[in-house]
């Protein structure tokens, strides 16, 4: 009776493990497809009503084509970027920004959103440079920070006599890394990591459950395994205990 119960429990455990394994595979894929489909439908609902019937393929077909509005939006945004790159486009954009600059509330909103998009989408030095560790909120407690750049401007001039060279770092909060604290800390107080920004963001979002691999440690282990036997350090010989042969 006990053996049958053990077999049933082990069978249920295997089924539970199979279910969890399948859930780990299917859930991220299903959620990703759902989010993409929702985003495409949301863009189509905004763009398709403004497409002339002559250029709308759905008017000639008996069924709807998902993604038409998204493709049209990508085309329009690309054309605007192309026109902005020339002299006439820059003049028009400059005139529009000056016109928006005369509106108190709209000016602040537009400039803030423009700076956010330029920071996120640009690959220049305005983006975060590296990831580091810093003691916070007390000694021997460490937190991940995104290193932006060396502190500049008046803040640097004011801090140099007291702290020396400082770094501008952003400490993200869990699980939303877009919120956090901007801090100016001494360079020596930050330990720079080889971790990329994407891996650090995953670690912050998952509250440490997802930890990126240490590529340098893996490389060192691989080098040690593939090194010739003569290059490997010799292991110290074990000292054998002497067995006494004296008899009483």
N, C-alpha and C positions, 0 to 999 in steps of 0.2 A: 504493500500500500504506500509506503513511504517512497519507494523507488518511482512509482507512477506519479506521485505528487512532484517529485524532483524533476522528472521528465517534462511534466506540464509547465512547471515554473520556468525551466530552461527554454522551453519552446516559446512561451510568452515573452521571455526576455529577448530572444532572437527576433521575434516579430516586432517588439518595441524598437529594437535597434535598427531593423530594416525601415520601419516607419520614420524614425528620426533622420536616418540617412537620406531617405527620399525627400523628406521635408526640407532638409538643408539644401538639396539640389534644386527642388522645384520652386520653393518659396521665393528666393531671390530672382529667379528667372520670371516667374509670374508677376511679381511686383514691378520688375523693370518693364515688362511688356505693358502692364496696365498703366504705368506712369507715362510711357511714351505715347500710348494710344490716347490717353486723356489729354496730353499736351497737344498732340496733332489735332484732335477734335476741337480743343479750345482755340487754337490758332485759326482753324478753318471757320469756326463760327464768327470770328472777328473779321477775317479778310474776305471770304467768299461774297458776302453781300455787297462789297465795293468793287468786285470784278465785273467789268462790262460783259453782257451776254455774248458778245462776239468772241471774247477771249476765254470764256468759261467752257471747258469741255463737257461739263455735266449737262449743259443745255442740249448737247447733241447725242447724249447717251442715255439709255433708260435706267441707269443706276448711278449712284454716287461714287466718286473716286476720293478716298481719304488721302489727305496730304496735298491737295491742290492749293489750298490757301497757304500752307507752309512753304511750298515751292515758290509761289508767287511772292511771299514775303521775303524769302531769301534772295530772289532776283531783284526786288525793289531795293533792298538794303545794299546789295552789291553795287547796283547802279548808282545809288546815292553816294557810296564810298568812292566810286570811280569819278563821279562828277566833282566831288569835294576835293579830289587830289589835284585838280587843275586850278588855274588862277581865278577863273570866273566862279567856280564852286566855293573856293575859299573866301572870296569877296562876299558871296551871298550868305554863307554861314557866319562870317564876321558881322555882317549887317544884322542878321537875325539875333545873334548873341548880344549885340549892343542894344537891340530893341528889348530883349528879355531883361537886360541889366537895369532897365529903368523901372521894372516892376518889383517892388520890395519883396513880397513873399515868393513869387515865382523865381526871382533871381537866386535866392538862397537854395531853393529846392533843386533848380536846374544845375547850379554849380556843384552842389553836393553829389547829385546823381552822376554828373559827368566825371567828377574825380574818382568816384567809386568804380565806374566802368573802366576808366583809363587805368586804374591801379590793378584791377582784376584781369583785364584782357591784354594788357601790354606785357611784353617780354623784356622791358628795359630795367634799369636799376631801381625803378620805383616799386618793384615787387619785392617780396621777402627774399632775402639772399640765402639764408641757411636756418638750421634748427639748432637749438642749444638747451642746456639745462641750467637752472638757476635756483638757488636756495630761497624758498618762499613757502609758507609765510613765516617760517622760523628756521634756525640753523638745523642742518641735517635732514631737512624736508625739501625735496627737489620737485620742481615743476618744469614742464616743457614750455619753451618760449620760441617765437618766431623772430629771428633777427632781421630787422628791416635794413638798417644802415648805421653808419657812424652818426652820432648826434651832431647836428649842424645848427647854424644860426645863433640866436641869442641864448638859447638853452645851453649850447656847448660853451659859449663864452662865459656864462655864469657858473657852470659846473667845473670847468677845468681847474680853477684854483683850489677846489675842495676835493674832487674825485679824480682828477686827471682825465684821460681819454675815456669816454663813455659810449655805449651803444644804445640805439633806440630799439627796444624789443616790445613785442606784443604777446601777452600771456593769454591764450585762449581759454575759454571755460568749457566744461563738459556738460551736456553732449553737443552743444552748439558752438563750434569754434569761431563763428563770426562775431561773437561777443566776448569781451574780456577787458584787459587793462593794458594801456600804453604806459611803459615805464622807461626811464633813462637810468641805466645801471653801469657801474664801472666795467671795463672790458675784462678785467681779471676775475670778475664774479660770474662770468658766463663760460660754461664748458661747451664748446662747439661740437656737434655730432656730425657723422657722415650720413645720417638719415635724411632722406629727401622730404620735401614738404608734404607730398601726398601721403607717405607712410605716417608722418607725424600727425596729420589731420585724422587719419583712420584710427590712430591710437587714442587721440583725444575724444573722438566721437564714440568709440567703443568703451571708453572708461578704462583703458588698459587691457581689455580682453583680447584685442588684436595687436600683437607685438611684431614688428618687422624683423626679418632675419638679420643677423650680424654677418654681413658679407665678408668683412675682413677676417673674422674668426673662422668662417667656413673656408676661406682661401688659405689661411694658415694651416688648417687641418688637412686640406687637400695637398698642399705642398709637402707637409710632413709625411703623408701617406705615399706620395709618389717619389720622395727622395730616395736615392740609393742607400743601401744598408750601411755603406761605409761612411756616409754623411750623417747618419742618425747618431745622436749621442748614445754612448754605451750605458746600459742600465747598470747601476751598482750591484755588485755581487752580494748575494745574501750570505750572511755569516751563519755557518752551521754550528749548532751546539755540539760540543764534544761529549760523547757518551763515555762515561767512566767505565773502565774495564777491570777496576779493582774489585776483588771479592772479599767479603768479610770472612 
